[in-house]
Amino acid sequence: MFHLPAGVIYLDGNSLGPLPKAVCDHVSKMMRDEWGEQLILGWNSCGWMSLATKLGDRIGRLIGAEPGHVVLGDTLSIKVYQALAAGLDINRDRKVVLSDTGNFPTDLYMAQGLIKTLGKQHELRCVSPEEIWDNIDETVAVLMLTEVDYKTGRLHDMKSLTKKAHDCGVITIWDLAHSAGAIPVDLVAAEADFAVGCTYKYLNGGPGAPAFIYVAPKHADLVQPALSGWLGHDAPFAFERDYRPGSGVERMRVGTPPVIALKSLEAALDIWDLADMADIRAKSIELCDLFLTEVEARCPELTLASPRDWKKRGSQVSFRFSEAFAVKQALIAHGVIGDFRAPDTIRFGFTPLYLDESGVLAAVEVLENVITNRIWDQSKYKLREKVT
């Protein structure tokens, strides 16, 4: 069901998922029959305006959200900003945003920018992932964490951390960029306040595919959107001069939905109608453990950067090596695509929708050859482009 280039073992679906074969025809049909024939009428006749919430419910099923509480649109950075601004507004008497040093930089950047804009002496407090529990207290306004660490795959315990946060009156925001489509998520059971995530990794929505935001029912009709865009208005086409927030999660919409991108995601999500997250997780654990065991046996020069225990790890395995970038480049040249995260981490994602044991073992053979024979130690593998 996926287009994968011949001779390539793809271990980078945790950064960009491959192209589902059905997407090309689905998007072409939309462009030809809907945009082409309906023109602007397509907003009504083809249901373009409702795609953001319709697909939000389909993603909601994968992350354990209530129907009607997930909406798509904009980028993950924007959704982080919206969630954090809402959380700080709810806990306006507190000034601390608590996060960890392993959080994805854009989440921290957005927090820094928002704090600077507010100018109310808020503090972004970053501690090591292991210190999060002990730093949750009554001074914290918002706990903002990425459930699965982008670099190491370390997995936070969402349910227990959210419970402690709520016991201390703290609002929780969970970034599911490396969770949605990779591991089972149950936002309702965890009682999360907000969650955000992207759709171009494990959900295979395509490069730059729109992000999603979840707002718990208890907050949905109360939050005041910091980005009060026209599609978050209660009556966008009344063109009123003043903003009135829409109902529920609809108020977290901002600008015009990217219909072509949403149509691509729509076709990609069809695959998930055939998959069960428990099965995906079980197979992911098998593949990750196989890779980890084989690499440690064959490539002792590499140092494991991910948790060894699968219960503490997402669907990726990372290793550290002083020349990690060059190794990554050499692997790509020999048909294995993983990725590099500065300064010294090689990252491998495991996606059972299109990867099996034979692919894992073949990838390990290539990695062993690259390391043992120092194939990486060539100048051509050390040249860095804009995207590393």
C-alpha positions as a Markdown table, in Angstrom:
| # | Residue | x | y | z |
|---|---|---|---|---|
| 1 | Met | 0.0 | 0.0 | 0.0 |
| 2 | Phe | 3.1 | 2.2 | 0.0 |
| 3 | His | 5.4 | 3.4 | -2.7 |
| 4 | Leu | 8.9 | 2.6 | -1.6 |
| 5 | Pro | 11.9 | 3.0 | -4.0 |
| 6 | Ala | 13.5 | -0.2 | -5.2 |
| 7 | Gly | 16.6 | -1.2 | -3.2 |
| 8 | Val | 15.8 | 1.1 | -0.3 |
| 9 | Ile | 15.2 | 0.1 | 3.3 |
| 10 | Tyr | 13.3 | 3.0 | 4.9 |
| 11 | Leu | 14.0 | 3.5 | 8.6 |
| 12 | Asp | 13.0 | 7.2 | 8.7 |
| 13 | Gly | 9.2 | 7.1 | 8.8 |
| 14 | Asn | 9.5 | 8.8 | 12.2 |
| 15 | Ser | 10.6 | 11.9 | 10.3 |
| 16 | Leu | 8.6 | 11.6 | 7.1 |
| 17 | Gly | 6.3 | 8.7 | 6.2 |
| 18 | Pro | 6.5 | 7.3 | 2.7 |
| 19 | Leu | 3.9 | 7.9 | 0.0 |
| 20 | Pro | 0.7 | 5.7 | 0.3 |
| 21 | Lys | 0.0 | 4.6 | -3.2 |
| 22 | Ala | -3.7 | 5.7 | -3.0 |
| 23 | Val | -2.8 | 9.3 | -2.4 |
| 24 | Cys | -1.8 | 10.2 | -5.9 |
| 25 | Asp | -5.1 | 9.2 | -7.5 |
| 26 | His | -7.1 | 10.6 | -4.6 |
| 27 | Val | -5.5 | 14.0 | -4.8 |
| 28 | Ser | -5.5 | 14.0 | -8.6 |
| 29 | Lys | -9.2 | 13.3 | -8.6 |
| 30 | Met | -9.8 | 16.1 | -6.1 |
| 31 | Met | -7.8 | 18.6 | -8.2 |
| 32 | Arg | -9.5 | 17.5 | -11.5 |
| 33 | Asp | -13.1 | 16.8 | -10.4 |
| 34 | Glu | -13.5 | 19.1 | -7.4 |
| 35 | Trp | -11.2 | 22.1 | -7.8 |
| 36 | Gly | -11.2 | 21.8 | -11.6 |
| 37 | Glu | -15.0 | 21.4 | -12.1 |
| 38 | Gln | -16.5 | 23.0 | -9.0 |
| 39 | Leu | -14.1 | 25.9 | -8.6 |
| 40 | Ile | -15.0 | 27.9 | -5.5 |
| 41 | Leu | -18.3 | 26.0 | -5.2 |
| 42 | Gly | -16.2 | 23.1 | -3.9 |
| 43 | Trp | -16.1 | 24.6 | -0.4 |
| 44 | Asn | -19.8 | 23.5 | -0.1 |
| 45 | Ser | -20.4 | 20.9 | -2.8 |
| 46 | Cys | -17.2 | 18.9 | -2.0 |
| 47 | Gly | -17.2 | 19.4 | 1.8 |
| 48 | Trp | -13.8 | 21.1 | 1.9 |
| 49 | Met | -14.6 | 23.2 | 4.9 |
| 50 | Ser | -15.5 | 20.3 | 7.1 |
| 51 | Leu | -12.3 | 18.3 | 6.3 |
| 52 | Ala | -10.5 | 19.7 | 9.3 |
| 53 | Thr | -12.9 | 18.3 | 11.8 |
| 54 | Lys | -13.8 | 15.2 | 9.8 |
| 55 | Leu | -10.2 | 14.1 | 9.7 |
| 56 | Gly | -9.7 | 15.3 | 13.2 |
| 57 | Asp | -12.1 | 12.6 | 14.4 |
| 58 | Arg | -10.3 | 9.9 | 12.4 |
| 59 | Ile | -7.0 | 10.9 | 14.1 |
| 60 | Gly | -8.9 | 11.1 | 17.4 |
| 61 | Arg | -9.6 | 7.4 | 17.2 |
| 62 | Leu | -5.9 | 6.7 | 17.0 |
| 63 | Ile | -5.1 | 8.9 | 20.1 |
| 64 | Gly | -8.0 | 8.0 | 22.3 |
| 65 | Ala | -9.8 | 11.3 | 22.0 |
| 66 | Glu | -13.5 | 12.0 | 22.3 |
| 67 | Pro | -15.3 | 12.6 | 19.0 |
| 68 | Gly | -15.5 | 16.3 | 18.1 |
| 69 | His | -12.4 | 17.3 | 20.1 |
| 70 | Val | -9.6 | 17.2 | 17.5 |
| 71 | Val | -9.2 | 19.6 | 14.7 |
| 72 | Leu | -6.5 | 19.9 | 12.0 |
| 73 | Gly | -4.9 | 22.9 | 10.4 |
| 74 | Asp | -1.7 | 25.0 | 10.4 |
| 75 | Thr | 1.6 | 23.6 | 11.6 |
| 76 | Leu | 2.6 | 21.9 | 14.8 |
| 77 | Ser | 4.4 | 25.0 | 16.0 |
| 78 | Ile | 1.2 | 27.0 | 15.7 |
| 79 | Lys | -0.7 | 24.3 | 17.6 |
| 80 | Val | 1.9 | 24.3 | 20.4 |
| 81 | Tyr | 1.5 | 28.1 | 20.6 |
| 82 | Gln | -2.3 | 27.8 | 20.8 |
| 83 | Ala | -2.3 | 25.1 | 23.5 |
| 84 | Leu | 0.3 | 26.8 | 25.6 |
| 85 | Ala | -1.4 | 30.2 | 25.4 |
| 86 | Ala | -4.7 | 28.6 | 26.4 |
| 87 | Gly | -3.1 | 26.7 | 29.3 |
| 88 | Leu | -1.4 | 29.8 | 30.7 |
| 89 | Asp | -4.7 | 31.7 | 30.4 |
| 90 | Ile | -6.4 | 29.0 | 32.4 |
| 91 | Asn | -3.7 | 29.1 | 35.1 |
| 92 | Arg | -3.1 | 32.9 | 34.9 |
| 93 | Asp | -2.0 | 33.2 | 38.5 |
| 94 | Arg | 1.0 | 30.9 | 37.9 |
| 95 | Lys | 4.1 | 31.8 | 36.0 |
| 96 | Val | 6.1 | 28.5 | 35.3 |
| 97 | Val | 6.0 | 26.4 | 32.1 |
| 98 | Leu | 7.7 | 23.1 | 33.0 |
| 99 | Ser | 9.3 | 21.1 | 30.2 |
| 100 | Asp | 12.3 | 18.8 | 29.8 |
| 101 | Thr | 15.7 | 19.3 | 28.1 |
| 102 | Gly | 14.9 | 16.5 | 25.6 |
| 103 | Asn | 11.8 | 18.3 | 24.3 |
| 104 | Phe | 11.8 | 19.2 | 20.6 |
| 105 | Pro | 13.3 | 22.6 | 20.1 |
| 106 | Thr | 10.3 | 24.1 | 18.3 |
| 107 | Asp | 8.1 | 23.5 | 21.4 |
| 108 | Leu | 10.6 | 25.3 | 23.5 |
| 109 | Tyr | 11.1 | 28.1 | 21.0 |
| 110 | Met | 7.3 | 28.7 | 20.8 |
| 111 | Ala | 7.2 | 28.9 | 24.6 |
| 112 | Gln | 10.1 | 31.4 | 24.7 |
| 113 | Gly | 8.4 | 33.5 | 22.1 |
| 114 | Leu | 5.0 | 33.5 | 23.8 |
| 115 | Ile | 6.6 | 34.3 | 27.2 |
| 116 | Lys | 8.4 | 37.2 | 25.7 |
| 117 | Thr | 5.3 | 38.5 | 24.0 |
| 118 | Leu | 3.2 | 38.2 | 27.2 |
| 119 | Gly | 5.8 | 40.1 | 29.2 |
| 120 | Lys | 4.3 | 38.9 | 32.5 |
| 121 | Gln | 7.4 | 37.4 | 34.1 |
| 122 | His | 6.6 | 33.8 | 33.0 |
| 123 | Glu | 9.5 | 31.3 | 33.2 |
| 124 | Leu | 10.3 | 28.3 | 31.0 |
| 125 | Arg | 11.8 | 25.8 | 33.3 |
| 126 | Cys | 13.6 | 22.9 | 31.6 |
| 127 | Val | 14.9 | 20.0 | 33.7 |
| 128 | Ser | 16.1 | 16.5 | 32.6 |
| 129 | Pro | 13.4 | 14.0 | 31.7 |
| 130 | Glu | 14.1 | 12.1 | 34.9 |
| 131 | Glu | 13.6 | 15.2 | 37.0 |
| 132 | Ile | 10.1 | 16.1 | 35.7 |
| 133 | Trp | 8.2 | 14.2 | 38.4 |
| 134 | Asp | 10.0 | 16.0 | 41.3 |
| 135 | Asn | 9.5 | 19.4 | 39.7 |
| 136 | Ile | 5.8 | 19.3 | 39.3 |
| 137 | Asp | 4.4 | 21.4 | 42.1 |
| 138 | Glu | 1.9 | 24.2 | 42.9 |
| 139 | Thr | 4.1 | 26.9 | 41.3 |
| 140 | Val | 3.8 | 25.3 | 37.8 |
| 141 | Ala | 1.1 | 26.7 | 35.4 |
| 142 | Val | 1.6 | 24.3 | 32.5 |
| 143 | Leu | 3.4 | 21.0 | 32.0 |
| 144 | Met | 4.5 | 20.8 | 28.4 |
| 145 | Leu | 6.1 | 17.5 | 27.3 |
| 146 | Thr | 6.6 | 15.5 | 24.1 |
| 147 | Glu | 5.5 | 12.0 | 25.0 |
| 148 | Val | 8.2 | 10.3 | 23.0 |
| 149 | Asp | 11.6 | 12.0 | 22.9 |
| 150 | Tyr | 12.4 | 12.9 | 19.3 |
| 151 | Lys | 16.1 | 12.0 | 19.7 |
| 152 | Thr | 16.3 | 9.0 | 21.9 |
| 153 | Gly | 12.8 | 7.6 | 21.8 |
| 154 | Arg | 12.5 | 7.9 | 25.6 |
| 155 | Leu | 8.8 | 7.4 | 26.6 |
| 156 | His | 7.1 | 9.5 | 29.3 |
| 157 | Asp | 4.3 | 8.0 | 31.4 |
| 158 | Met | 1.5 | 10.3 | 30.3 |
| 159 | Lys | -1.1 | 9.0 | 32.7 |
| 160 | Ser | 0.9 | 9.2 | 35.9 |
| 161 | Leu | 2.5 | 12.5 | 35.1 |
| 162 | Thr | -0.8 | 14.0 | 34.1 |
| 163 | Lys | -2.4 | 12.8 | 37.4 |
| 164 | Lys | 0.4 | 14.3 | 39.5 |
| 165 | Ala | 0.1 | 17.5 | 37.5 |
| 166 | His | -3.7 | 17.7 | 38.1 |
| 167 | Asp | -3.1 | 16.9 | 41.8 |
| 168 | Cys | -1.0 | 20.1 | 41.9 |
| 169 | Gly | -3.4 | 22.2 | 39.8 |
| 170 | Val | -1.2 | 22.1 | 36.7 |
| 171 | Ile | -2.5 | 22.1 | 33.1 |
| 172 | Thr | -1.0 | 19.5 | 30.8 |
| 173 | Ile | 0.0 | 19.7 | 27.1 |
| 174 | Trp | 1.3 | 16.6 | 25.3 |
| 175 | Asp | 3.1 | 16.7 | 22.0 |
| 176 | Leu | 2.3 | 13.4 | 20.2 |
| 177 | Ala | 4.5 | 14.0 | 17.1 |
| 178 | His | 6.3 | 10.7 | 17.7 |
| 179 | Ser | 3.3 | 8.9 | 19.3 |
| 180 | Ala | 0.4 | 9.2 | 16.9 |
| 181 | Gly | 0.5 | 6.1 | 14.7 |
| 182 | Ala | 3.5 | 4.7 | 16.5 |
| 183 | Ile | 2.2 | 3.7 | 20.0 |
| 184 | Pro | -1.3 | 3.4 | 21.6 |
| 185 | Val | -2.4 | 6.7 | 23.1 |
| 186 | Asp | -5.4 | 7.2 | 25.3 |
| 187 | Leu | -6.0 | 10.9 | 26.0 |
| 188 | Val | -9.3 | 10.2 | 27.7 |
| 189 | Ala | -7.9 | 7.7 | 30.1 |
| 190 | Ala | -4.9 | 9.9 | 30.8 |
| 191 | Glu | -7.3 | 12.9 | 31.3 |
| 192 | Ala | -5.0 | 15.1 | 29.3 |
| 193 | Asp | -6.0 | 18.8 | 29.0 |
| 194 | Phe | -4.4 | 19.5 | 25.5 |
| 195 | Ala | -2.5 | 17.5 | 22.9 |
| 196 | Val | -0.9 | 18.4 | 19.6 |
| 197 | Gly | 0.8 | 16.5 | 16.9 |
| 198 | Cys | 1.8 | 16.3 | 13.3 |
| 199 | Thr | 0.6 | 14.0 | 10.5 |
| 200 | Tyr | 3.6 | 13.7 | 8.2 |
| 201 | Lys | 5.5 | 11.1 | 10.3 |
| 202 | Tyr | 3.9 | 7.8 | 11.2 |
| 203 | Leu | 0.5 | 9.0 | 9.8 |
| 204 | Asn | 2.1 | 9.4 | 6.3 |
| 205 | Gly | 0.2 | 12.6 | 5.4 |
| 206 | Gly | 3.1 | 14.0 | 3.3 |
| 207 | Pro | 5.8 | 16.7 | 3.8 |
| 208 | Gly | 4.3 | 19.6 | 5.6 |
| 209 | Ala | 1.0 | 17.9 | 6.2 |
| 210 | Pro | -1.2 | 19.9 | 8.7 |
| 211 | Ala | -1.0 | 19.4 | 12.4 |
| 212 | Phe | -3.8 | 18.6 | 14.9 |
| 213 | Ile | -4.8 | 19.9 | 18.3 |
| 214 | Tyr | -6.9 | 18.2 | 21.0 |
| 215 | Val | -8.8 | 20.1 | 23.6 |
| 216 | Ala | -10.5 | 18.2 | 26.5 |
| 217 | Pro | -14.2 | 18.7 | 26.8 |
| 218 | Lys | -14.0 | 20.5 | 30.1 |
| 219 | His | -11.9 | 23.2 | 28.4 |
| 220 | Ala | -13.4 | 23.2 | 24.9 |
| 221 | Asp | -16.0 | 25.9 | 25.4 |
| 222 | Leu | -13.9 | 28.0 | 27.8 |
| 223 | Val | -10.5 | 28.5 | 26.2 |
| 224 | Gln | -9.9 | 31.9 | 24.6 |
| 225 | Pro | -7.8 | 31.4 | 21.4 |
| 226 | Ala | -4.6 | 33.5 | 21.4 |
| 227 | Leu | -4.7 | 33.2 | 17.6 |
| 228 | Ser | -8.2 | 34.4 | 16.8 |
| 229 | Gly | -8.3 | 33.6 | 13.1 |
| 230 | Trp | -11.4 | 34.0 | 11.0 |
| 231 | Leu | -12.2 | 30.3 | 10.8 |
| 232 | Gly | -12.2 | 30.1 | 14.6 |
| 233 | His | -15.0 | 32.7 | 14.7 |
| 234 | Asp | -18.4 | 31.6 | 15.6 |
| 235 | Ala | -19.7 | 32.9 | 12.2 |
| 236 | Pro | -16.8 | 33.2 | 9.8 |
| 237 | Phe | -18.9 | 34.4 | 6.9 |
| 238 | Ala | -20.8 | 37.0 | 8.8 |
| 239 | Phe | -17.6 | 39.0 | 8.6 |
| 240 | Glu | -18.2 | 40.8 | 11.9 |
| 241 | Arg | -15.7 | 43.3 | 13.0 |
| 242 | Asp | -15.1 | 41.7 | 16.5 |
| 243 | Tyr | -14.1 | 38.2 | 17.3 |
| 244 | Arg | -16.5 | 35.7 | 18.8 |
| 245 | Pro | -15.0 | 32.2 | 19.4 |
| 246 | Gly | -16.7 | 29.3 | 17.8 |
| 247 | Ser | -18.0 | 26.4 | 19.7 |
| 248 | Gly | -15.8 | 23.7 | 21.2 |
| 249 | Val | -12.6 | 22.8 | 19.4 |
| 250 | Glu | -13.7 | 24.7 | 16.3 |
| 251 | Arg | -12.4 | 27.9 | 18.0 |
| 252 | Met | -8.9 | 26.4 | 17.6 |
| 253 | Arg | -9.1 | 26.8 | 13.9 |
| 254 | Val | -7.1 | 29.7 | 12.5 |
| 255 | Gly | -6.8 | 30.1 | 8.8 |
| 256 | Thr | -8.1 | 28.6 | 5.6 |
| 257 | Pro | -7.7 | 24.9 | 5.6 |
| 258 | Pro | -5.0 | 23.4 | 3.2 |
| 259 | Val | -7.4 | 21.3 | 1.2 |
| 260 | Ile | -4.9 | 19.6 | -1.1 |
| 261 | Ala | -2.8 | 18.6 | 1.9 |
| 262 | Leu | -5.9 | 17.4 | 3.8 |
| 263 | Lys | -7.0 | 15.3 | 0.9 |
| 264 | Ser | -3.6 | 13.7 | 0.8 |
| 265 | Leu | -3.9 | 12.9 | 4.5 |
| 266 | Glu | -7.5 | 11.6 | 4.0 |
| 267 | Ala | -6.2 | 8.9 | 1.7 |
| 268 | Ala | -3.3 | 8.1 | 4.0 |
| 269 | Leu | -5.7 | 7.6 | 6.9 |
| 270 | Asp | -7.6 | 4.9 | 5.0 |
| 271 | Ile | -4.7 | 2.5 | 5.8 |
| 272 | Trp | -5.3 | 3.0 | 9.5 |
| 273 | Asp | -8.9 | 1.8 | 9.1 |
| 274 | Leu | -7.3 | -1.6 | 8.4 |
| 275 | Ala | -4.8 | -1.5 | 11.3 |
| 276 | Asp | -5.0 | -2.0 | 15.1 |
| 277 | Met | -2.7 | 0.1 | 17.3 |
| 278 | Ala | -2.1 | -2.8 | 19.7 |
| 279 | Asp | -0.9 | -5.0 | 16.8 |
| 280 | Ile | 1.2 | -2.2 | 15.4 |
| 281 | Arg | 2.9 | -1.7 | 18.8 |
| 282 | Ala | 3.5 | -5.4 | 19.4 |
| 283 | Lys | 5.3 | -5.7 | 16.0 |
| 284 | Ser | 7.2 | -2.4 | 16.6 |
| 285 | Ile | 8.6 | -3.8 | 19.8 |
| 286 | Glu | 9.8 | -6.9 | 18.0 |
| 287 | Leu | 11.5 | -5.0 | 15.2 |
| 288 | Cys | 13.1 | -2.5 | 17.6 |
| 289 | Asp | 14.4 | -5.2 | 19.9 |
| 290 | Leu | 15.8 | -7.2 | 17.0 |
| 291 | Phe | 17.6 | -4.2 | 15.6 |
| 292 | Leu | 19.0 | -3.2 | 19.0 |
| 293 | Thr | 20.3 | -6.7 | 19.8 |
| 294 | Glu | 21.9 | -7.2 | 16.4 |
| 295 | Val | 23.5 | -3.7 | 16.2 |
| 296 | Glu | 25.1 | -4.1 | 19.7 |
| 297 | Ala | 26.4 | -7.5 | 18.7 |
| 298 | Arg | 27.9 | -6.4 | 15.4 |
| 299 | Cys | 28.8 | -2.8 | 15.9 |
| 300 | Pro | 30.3 | -2.3 | 19.4 |
| 301 | Glu | 31.6 | 1.1 | 18.4 |
| 302 | Leu | 28.1 | 2.4 | 18.6 |
| 303 | Thr | 26.6 | 3.4 | 22.0 |
| 304 | Leu | 22.9 | 2.9 | 22.6 |
| 305 | Ala | 21.1 | 6.2 | 23.2 |
| 306 | Ser | 17.6 | 4.8 | 23.6 |
| 307 | Pro | 16.1 | 3.0 | 26.6 |
| 308 | Arg | 16.7 | -0.7 | 26.5 |
| 309 | Asp | 13.4 | -1.5 | 28.0 |
| 310 | Trp | 10.6 | -1.3 | 25.4 |
| 311 | Lys | 8.2 | -0.1 | 28.0 |
| 312 | Lys | 10.2 | 3.1 | 28.3 |
| 313 | Arg | 10.7 | 3.6 | 24.5 |
| 314 | Gly | 8.6 | 4.7 | 21.5 |
| 315 | Ser | 9.0 | 3.2 | 18.0 |
| 316 | Gln | 12.6 | 4.1 | 17.3 |
| 317 | Val | 16.1 | 3.2 | 18.3 |
| 318 | Ser | 19.0 | 5.6 | 18.4 |
| 319 | Phe | 22.8 | 5.1 | 18.7 |
| 320 | Arg | 25.5 | 7.6 | 19.4 |
| 321 | Phe | 28.8 | 7.8 | 17.4 |
| 322 | Ser | 31.3 | 10.5 | 17.1 |
| 323 | Glu | 30.9 | 10.6 | 13.3 |
| 324 | Ala | 27.2 | 9.9 | 13.3 |
| 325 | Phe | 26.5 | 12.3 | 10.4 |
| 326 | Ala | 29.0 | 10.6 | 8.1 |
| 327 | Val | 27.6 | 7.2 | 9.0 |
| 328 | Lys | 24.1 | 8.3 | 8.2 |
| 329 | Gln | 25.3 | 9.6 | 4.8 |
| 330 | Ala | 27.1 | 6.4 | 4.0 |
| 331 | Leu | 24.1 | 4.3 | 5.0 |
| 332 | Ile | 21.9 | 6.3 | 2.6 |
| 333 | Ala | 24.4 | 5.8 | -0.2 |
| 334 | His | 24.1 | 2.0 | 0.5 |
| 335 | Gly | 20.3 | 1.9 | 0.5 |
| 336 | Val | 19.4 | 2.4 | 4.2 |
| 337 | Ile | 17.7 | 5.6 | 5.1 |
| 338 | Gly | 17.8 | 6.6 | 8.7 |
| 339 | Asp | 18.6 | 10.1 | 10.0 |
| 340 | Phe | 20.9 | 12.2 | 12.1 |
| 341 | Arg | 20.3 | 14.4 | 15.1 |
| 342 | Ala | 23.0 | 16.7 | 16.3 |
| 343 | Pro | 25.5 | 16.4 | 17.7 |
| 344 | Asp | 26.2 | 12.6 | 17.5 |
| 345 | Thr | 23.0 | 10.6 | 17.2 |
| 346 | Ile | 21.9 | 8.2 | 14.4 |
| 347 | Arg | 18.1 | 7.6 | 14.6 |
| 348 | Phe | 16.2 | 4.7 | 13.2 |
| 349 | Gly | 12.4 | 4.5 | 13.1 |
| 350 | Phe | 10.4 | 1.3 | 12.9 |
| 351 | Thr | 7.1 | 1.3 | 11.1 |
| 352 | Pro | 5.4 | -2.2 | 10.9 |
| 353 | Leu | 3.0 | -1.0 | 8.2 |
| 354 | Tyr | 5.8 | -1.5 | 5.6 |
| 355 | Leu | 8.8 | -2.9 | 7.5 |
| 356 | Asp | 9.5 | -6.5 | 8.5 |
| 357 | Glu | 12.3 | -8.6 | 10.1 |
| 358 | Ser | 14.1 | -9.2 | 6.8 |
| 359 | Gly | 14.4 | -5.5 | 6.2 |
| 360 | Val | 15.7 | -5.0 | 9.7 |
| 361 | Leu | 18.4 | -7.6 | 9.3 |
| 362 | Ala | 19.4 | -6.3 | 5.9 |
| 363 | Ala | 19.8 | -2.8 | 7.4 |
| 364 | Val | 22.0 | -4.1 | 10.2 |
| 365 | Glu | 24.2 | -5.8 | 7.6 |
| 366 | Val | 24.7 | -2.5 | 5.8 |
| 367 | Leu | 25.4 | -0.7 | 9.1 |
| 368 | Glu | 27.9 | -3.3 | 10.1 |
| 369 | Asn | 29.7 | -2.9 | 6.8 |
| 370 | Val | 29.7 | 0.9 | 7.0 |
| 371 | Ile | 31.1 | 0.8 | 10.6 |
| 372 | Thr | 33.5 | -2.2 | 10.4 |
| 373 | Asn | 35.1 | -1.1 | 7.1 |
| 374 | Arg | 35.0 | 2.6 | 8.0 |
| 375 | Ile | 33.2 | 3.4 | 4.8 |
| 376 | Trp | 31.9 | 6.5 | 6.5 |
| 377 | Asp | 35.4 | 7.9 | 6.7 |
| 378 | Gln | 35.3 | 9.6 | 3.2 |
| 379 | Ser | 35.0 | 13.3 | 2.6 |
| 380 | Lys | 31.9 | 12.9 | 0.4 |
| 381 | Tyr | 30.0 | 11.6 | 3.4 |
| 382 | Lys | 30.9 | 14.6 | 5.6 |
| 383 | Leu | 29.5 | 17.3 | 3.4 |
| 384 | Arg | 26.3 | 18.8 | 5.0 |
| 385 | Glu | 23.4 | 20.2 | 3.1 |
| 386 | Lys | 20.7 | 22.4 | 4.6 |
| 387 | Val | 18.6 | 19.5 | 5.9 |
| 388 | Thr | 20.8 | 17.1 | 7.8 |
